[in-house]
Amino acid sequence: MSAILEHVARNGSVDAGAIAEEFGVSTATIRRDLQVLEDQRLVARTHGGAVAVDVAYELPVRYRTGQHREEKVLVARRAAELLPRGPLTLGLSGGTTTLLLSRLLADRVDLTVVTNALNIGSELVLRPRLKLIMTGGVSRTQSYELVGPIADQALSGLNIEIAVIGVDGISARGGLTTHDEIEAHTNAAMIRRADRVMVVADGSKVGRTCLAAIAPITDVAMLVTDATADPEQVAAIRRAGVEVTVAE
């Protein structure tokens, strides 16, 4: 389904027969998938396929995981390498790249992880040598994050050495942004409690500005991205005083 949505986003439409042949499945299977996506108002069915809906929407995280996956894996690996060894209190916001990062950190024994992401919590809760702190809050279906005043209040009583933040957009002008204003407020609360902020964002998000502001670019110490990021946007972020690491 993620691949179908990527195809629709790129081309504006998808042909059920062509996509079935590409993935080696039946046309009936593709039609059922398209029906599920239409039920969620992510596409509009047509005779023989589907077209993009005429709205801007935030893709649910279960479908976003497959988008730009290679780039996200590179970013997550590089971010893991850049984190200091030894005892560390680490904040992880929700996001597909932060989820990948959490899996790379799961074997560390000297780590305390503070997160508001349910999927990250479910990955780490089975690791007894790692200390996990969940914020509580109201669950957000699109991002699997716990947000709102309960999450904000929990974060206000914690001290975080490094916060790794996933975003939907980052630019020198717009700073850190996301689609939802309540999620943005909770992410901002995590940033305020951190000594140092690292943003992980694949190249498609660099230079992009979304609805809700999380924090200005000056709050960020480091951006980890990949080689698909717009060089001019990367240069502008560097001029704003952010250390940018390009994962390759």
N, C-alpha and C positions, 0 to 999 in steps of 0.2 A: 504493500500500500504506500509505503514511503517513496518507492521508486515511481509509482504511478503519479503521486502528487508532485514529485520533482519534474516529471515529464510534462504534466499539465502546467506547472509554473513556468517552465522553460518555453513551451510551444503554444500554450493557450488551450490546447485540447489533446485528447488521446483517443486512438482508435483501438477498440477492444480486440479485434482480430490481430492487429500488428503487435500489440503488447503481449498478447497470449503467445504468439509465435516467438517473441524475443525471450520470454521466460520459460518457454516449454511447458505451458499449462493450457488447460482447455479455455475456450472462450467463455464457457459458462462460469468458470471460476473467476475470471476477470470481471464478468458482469455482476457477480455477487459482491466482489470487492468494491466495485463502483457504486453499488446500491448502498453498502455500508458507509462509504464516503459521502454519498449524497444525503443519507439520513443525518449525518453530522454537519451538513451544509458546507462541506469542503469542496465539492464539485457539483455540477448540474448534469444530469444524465441527458444524453441525446441518442438518437437512433444509431446504434453501432459504436457508441463510445461515451465520452463526457467532455465537458468544457469547463474552464475556470469560472468560478462564481465572480460576480462583479462587485466584490467587496474585499477589503483588506482584513485579513484575519491572522491570528496567532496560531500557528500549527501546534497541535498538542504534542507534548514531549515524546510520546510513544512513536510518533511518526518522524519527529525531528532527529531522532537518534541516527537514522540512516542517511540523513543529508550531510554532505561534506564529511563523511565519516573518516576518510583517510587523513584529511587535514586536522580533524579534531583529535585523532589518535596521536598525530605528530605533536600537536600543541600540548596534550595531556602528558606525554612522555617527557617533553622538554621541561614543563612546569615541575614535574616530579623531580627531575634532576637538579633544578634550581633551588628547591626547598632545602634548608639547612638540615644537616644530620643532628642527632642528639635530641633531647627533650624539646618538644614544640607544641604549643597550643595553636591549632589551625582552624580557621573558620572557612566553611565551604557553603556558598550559596547554591541554589538549585541551578540546573542546566545540564545539557548533554555532555559538555566537555568536563565539567566538574565531577560528573558521575564517573566518567572514564578515569579521571585523576584519582578518585577515591578508590577505585579498584587497584590502581598501581601502588597505593599507600597501605593497602589492607594488611600487609605482612609486617609493617613497622611496629615495634614494641614500645616506642618512646613517644607516642603521639596521643594528644588529646584533640579530638575533632568536635567542633561545635557546628551544628548544621540545622537548617530549617527545612531540609529536603527529605521527604519521606523515602524516596528511592535510594538516596545515599545512606540514610539510616538503616534501611533493610539490608544493604550491602555490608555495612560495618558492624551491625549488632552481633553477628556470629563470630566476631574476632575478639576473644576474651582478653588478649594482651594489649588491646587498644581501647582507650577510654572514649566513649561516645556520649555527647550531650546534645539532646534534642530540645528545640526551643518551645514546642507547643505552638498553638495558634490555629487559625482557620485554614483548612486545606483548600488548595487551589488546583483544580483538575488539570488545567493546561500544563502546569509546570511541576506538579507533585510537591509544591512548596507549602509550608505552613506560614501564613502571613497575618498581618493585622496587629492590634494592640497587645495581644497576649505574647506573640513572638517578639515584638519590640521591647516589651517590659522584661522578658527573659534575657534578651541580649544586653539590656542596660546594666545588668548586674554582673556581667562577665568581662574579663580582659583577654583579648586575643592578640597573639603576637603577629601572625600573618593571616589576612583574610584573602581567600581566592574567590573572586567574583566572576560569575558568568553573566554575560549581558546579551541583549539583542542588537545593540549598536554602541559604537565607541568612536568618537571623533574629537579633534582638538577644540572645535567650536561647541559641540553639543555635550561633551563629556560622556558619562555613562548613561545609557538609556535602556528602557524596556517597554513592553506593550501595556503593562498594567500599573496603575499608580499606587495601589496598595502594596504590591510586590516591591515596587521601587522604594517605598518608604521603609519596608523591612530590610531590604538590602542596604539602604543608607544607614540604618541602625547598626548593622554589622560592621560597616565601614568605620563608623564613629568609634567603635570599641576596639579597633585594630591599630597596632603600632605601624603596620606596613600593609599596603594593599597591592595585590597582584591581580590583574585582569587576564582571563584566558578567553580568547575569541578567535575563531577561524577567520580567514581573510574576507569572507563575505560580509562580516559585520563591521569591518574597519571602514570608517568614513560614513557609516549609516547612523541616522538619528531617528529614534522612535518617540512615541507619545510622551512617556513618563520619564522625567529626569531622576536619576539615582544620585549622582554626585558630579561635581566638576572634574575636569581632567587633572586639575592640580592635586586632587586627593589620591591620585594613583602613583605608585612608585615604579611599577613595572607592568608592561603589556607583553604577553606571550601570544604570538600569532604565527601564521605560516606564510609561505612565499607567494600565495595568491592574493595577499593584501595589496591594495593600491599603494605604490611607492610614494606618491605625493601625500596621501593621507598619513602614511607611516612617518614621513619626514615632518609633517606638521605636528604630529603627536610628540615626536622627539624634541622639536623646538619648544614645546610646552613644558619640557623638563622631565618627561617620562622615559625611563630606560626601556627600549623595545628590543625584544629577543625574537628573532624569526626562526622558527623550527623548520628543519629540513631533513 
